[in-house]
Amino acid sequence: MAFESAGKRVGALSLNLIRLVIGLVFLSLYNAVFNDGFFPTATGYQWFWLTLSGVVGFVLGDLFLFRAFILIGARISMLIMALVPPITALIGWITLGEVLTGVEFLGMGITTLGIVMVISTKLDIKKGAFGKTLKAGPLLLGSILALGGAIGQAAGLVLSKKGMQSMNPFEATQIRIMAGVVGFSIVITLFKRWKHLLGAIKDLKAMKFMTLGSFTGPFLGVSFSLLAVQHTDTGVAATLMALTPVMIIPPAILLNRERIKIIEIIGAIVSIGGVALFFL
């Protein structure tokens, strides 16, 4: 929600780089106090796979997703992003040999169904971003880009597990975010958006939102996600992390005074029921 508020003011590219830089500051300070210092300690193997994970997950995945937002809107894009858990499970099976049980697959399916129910309540397949009427070409391209974003997120998580091994998750996240910062810096240079980024930094209200989002997102959220994949299959972790559209319902009611439809409540209950199956 913090990033949504900031993104409306500064745009997606500036938001992505600034949030990663702020997250990197938080991680560096945390690791300096609680771990091995400002700079992460890792083997060449870990550096390679975690750097690749940062580029695939943060840079390519987010670029595809935000371009999809522009073409087909956030609702359709997030509906396609609900495919992240099964894609993650597939990549985890191919690359890491992870095999989910029948109950875990059932839990993933039910949870994903609930997420789709929540997202689809406000979905208008004929409307894209900014209320524009969607044509077949942009709808197809936007859908492919959103699928690319889903694959990027899923592959980034699996690559993180492959590279991290027994490494401290906060140090592993620091390497991933360093790669993301370099990647987005290259993208902003190619698109000649540095002047726009400097303007974003001067927007104090947006910076407050980005600082809050960076603390809860790149710093805590991403680090906890790597901690999760150290202790469970990537498909299970990805399913739990996909619950954002469900978990955003209470603050949307309390903070934004949004009216929630009964199908969203049912979808949330279905999702929680699916998650419960993971713990039987």
C-alpha positions in Angstrom: 0.0 0.0 0.0 2.9 2.3 0.7 4.5 1.6 -2.7 1.1 2.2 -4.4 0.9 5.6 -2.8 4.5 6.5 -3.7 4.2 5.0 -7.3 1.3 7.3 -8.1 3.6 10.3 -7.3 7.0 9.3 -8.8 6.4 6.5 -11.3 7.5 2.8 -11.4 11.1 3.1 -12.5 12.1 5.7 -9.9 10.1 3.8 -7.2 11.9 0.5 -8.0 15.4 1.9 -7.7 14.8 4.1 -4.7 13.0 1.3 -2.8 16.0 -1.0 -3.4 18.5 1.6 -2.4 16.7 2.3 0.9 16.3 -1.4 1.5 20.0 -1.9 0.9 20.7 0.8 3.6 18.5 -1.0 6.1 20.1 -4.4 5.3 23.7 -3.0 5.5 23.0 -1.5 8.9 21.3 -4.6 10.2 24.1 -6.9 8.9 26.8 -4.6 10.3 25.2 -4.9 13.8 24.0 -8.5 13.9 26.0 -10.4 11.2 29.5 -10.1 9.6 29.6 -6.4 8.7 28.4 -4.0 6.1 29.4 -6.2 3.2 28.1 -9.7 3.0 30.4 -12.7 3.3 29.7 -15.3 0.7 31.5 -17.8 -1.7 31.8 -17.2 -5.4 29.1 -19.8 -6.0 26.7 -17.9 -3.7 27.5 -14.6 -5.2 26.8 -15.9 -8.7 23.4 -17.5 -8.0 22.2 -14.7 -5.7 23.2 -12.0 -8.2 21.4 -13.9 -11.0 18.4 -14.2 -8.7 18.4 -10.5 -8.0 18.6 -9.6 -11.7 15.9 -12.2 -12.7 13.5 -11.5 -9.7 13.9 -7.8 -9.1 14.9 -6.3 -12.4 13.4 -8.5 -15.2 10.4 -9.7 -13.2 9.4 -6.2 -12.1 10.1 -4.6 -15.5 7.7 -7.1 -17.1 5.1 -6.7 -14.4 5.1 -2.9 -14.4 4.9 -2.8 -18.2 1.9 -5.1 -17.9 0.3 -2.7 -15.5 0.5 0.0 -18.1 -0.9 -2.2 -20.9 -3.6 -4.2 -19.2 -4.0 -2.7 -15.7 -3.1 -4.0 -12.2 -6.2 -6.3 -11.8 -5.6 -8.5 -14.8 -1.8 -8.5 -14.2 -2.3 -9.6 -10.6 -4.7 -12.3 -11.7 -2.0 -13.7 -13.9 0.5 -13.3 -11.1 -1.6 -15.8 -9.1 0.2 -18.4 -11.2 3.5 -17.7 -9.3 3.0 -20.6 -6.8 2.5 -23.4 -9.3 5.3 -21.9 -11.6 7.6 -21.8 -8.5 6.7 -25.4 -7.7 7.5 -26.5 -11.3 10.8 -24.7 -11.4 11.7 -26.0 -7.9 11.0 -29.6 -9.1 13.1 -29.2 -12.2 16.1 -27.5 -10.7 16.1 -28.5 -7.0 14.3 -31.8 -7.1 11.5 -30.6 -4.8 8.4 -32.8 -4.8 5.2 -31.6 -3.1 2.8 -34.1 -1.5 -0.8 -34.5 -2.8 -2.1 -32.5 0.2 0.4 -29.7 -0.5 -0.7 -29.5 -4.1 -4.4 -29.5 -2.9 -3.5 -26.7 -0.5 -1.8 -24.7 -3.2 -4.8 -25.1 -5.6 -7.4 -24.1 -3.0 -5.3 -21.1 -1.8 -4.8 -19.9 -5.4 -8.5 -20.3 -6.1 -9.3 -18.1 -3.1 -6.7 -15.5 -4.3 -8.3 -15.4 -7.7 -11.7 -14.9 -6.2 -10.5 -11.9 -4.3 -8.7 -10.3 -7.2 -11.4 -11.0 -9.8 -14.2 -9.1 -7.9 -13.2 -5.8 -9.4 -11.9 -7.3 -12.7 -13.2 -5.9 -16.0 -11.5 -7.8 -18.8 -12.6 -5.0 -21.3 -10.8 -2.3 -19.3 -7.1 -1.9 -19.0 -4.9 0.6 -17.2 -6.4 4.1 -16.6 -9.9 2.8 -17.7 -9.0 2.5 -21.3 -10.8 -0.1 -23.5 -8.6 -3.0 -24.2 -7.9 -4.2 -27.7 -6.7 -7.7 -28.6 -3.1 -6.8 -29.3 -2.3 -4.9 -26.0 -4.3 -7.6 -24.0 -2.2 -10.4 -25.5 1.1 -8.5 -25.1 0.3 -7.4 -21.6 -0.8 -10.9 -20.6 2.5 -12.3 -21.9 4.5 -9.6 -20.0 2.5 -10.4 -16.8 3.3 -14.0 -17.2 7.0 -13.0 -17.7 6.7 -11.2 -14.4 5.3 -14.3 -12.7 8.1 -16.5 -14.1 10.7 -13.9 -13.0 9.4 -13.9 -9.5 9.2 -17.7 -9.3 12.7 -18.2 -10.9 14.2 -15.5 -8.6 12.9 -17.3 -5.5 14.2 -20.7 -6.7 17.6 -19.3 -7.7 17.8 -17.7 -4.3 17.4 -21.0 -2.6 19.9 -22.6 -4.9 22.5 -19.9 -4.2 21.9 -19.2 -0.5 22.3 -22.7 0.9 23.0 -22.2 4.7 23.8 -18.5 4.3 22.2 -15.9 6.5 19.0 -14.8 4.7 19.6 -11.1 5.4 23.1 -11.2 3.9 21.7 -13.2 0.9 19.0 -10.5 0.5 21.7 -7.9 0.5 23.5 -9.5 -2.4 20.2 -9.8 -4.4 19.3 -6.2 -3.8 22.8 -5.0 -4.7 22.3 -6.8 -8.1 18.9 -5.2 -8.4 20.3 -1.7 -7.8 22.9 -2.1 -10.5 20.3 -3.6 -12.9 17.8 -0.8 -12.4 20.6 1.8 -12.6 21.4 0.5 -16.1 17.7 0.5 -17.1 17.3 4.1 -15.9 20.4 5.1 -17.8 19.1 3.4 -21.0 15.7 5.2 -20.7 17.4 8.5 -19.7 15.3 8.8 -16.5 17.9 10.1 -14.0 16.4 13.6 -14.0 13.0 12.1 -13.2 14.5 10.1 -10.4 16.1 13.2 -8.8 12.7 14.8 -8.9 11.3 11.8 -7.1 13.9 12.1 -4.3 12.8 15.7 -3.7 9.2 14.5 -3.2 9.3 14.2 0.6 5.8 12.7 0.9 6.7 10.0 -1.6 10.0 9.4 0.1 8.2 8.7 3.4 6.0 6.1 1.7 9.0 4.5 0.0 11.0 4.4 3.3 8.1 2.6 5.0 7.6 0.3 2.1 11.3 -0.5 1.9 11.5 -1.4 5.5 8.6 -3.8 5.3 9.3 -5.0 1.8 12.9 -5.4 0.5 14.4 -5.4 4.1 12.0 -7.6 6.1 9.7 -9.1 3.5 12.3 -10.4 1.1 14.7 -11.5 3.9 11.9 -13.5 5.5 11.0 -15.0 2.2 14.5 -16.4 1.9 14.4 -17.6 5.5 11.1 -19.4 4.5 12.6 -21.2 1.5 15.5 -22.4 3.7 13.0 -24.3 5.8 10.3 -25.4 3.3 9.7 -26.1 -0.4 9.8 -23.1 -2.6 6.2 -23.9 -3.9 4.8 -23.9 -0.4 6.6 -20.6 0.5 5.5 -19.0 -2.8 1.9 -19.9 -2.1 1.9 -18.3 1.4 3.6 -15.2 0.0 1.0 -14.9 -2.7 -1.6 -14.1 -0.1 -1.0 -10.4 -0.3 -4.3 -9.6 -2.1 -6.1 -11.4 0.8 -4.1 -9.9 3.6 -4.6 -6.4 2.2 -8.3 -6.6 2.8 -8.3 -5.5 6.5 -6.1 -2.4 6.0 -8.0 -1.5 2.9 -11.2 -1.4 5.0 -9.6 0.4 8.0 -7.4 2.9 6.2 -9.0 3.4 2.8 -12.6 2.8 3.9 -13.0 0.5 0.9 -16.3 -1.5 0.6 -15.5 -5.2 0.4 -17.8 -7.6 -1.5 -19.0 -10.8 0.0 -17.1 -12.8 -2.7 -13.9 -11.2 -1.4 -14.7 -12.5 2.1 -15.4 -15.9 0.8 -12.2 -15.9 -1.2 -10.2 -15.0 1.9 -11.8 -17.8 3.8 -11.1 -20.3 1.0 -7.4 -19.1 0.9 -7.0 -19.6 4.6 -8.5 -23.0 4.3 -6.0 -23.9 1.6 -3.1 -22.6 3.7 -4.3 -24.8 6.7 -3.8 -27.9 4.6 0.0 -27.2 4.6 0.1 -27.7 8.3 -1.9 -30.9 8.6 
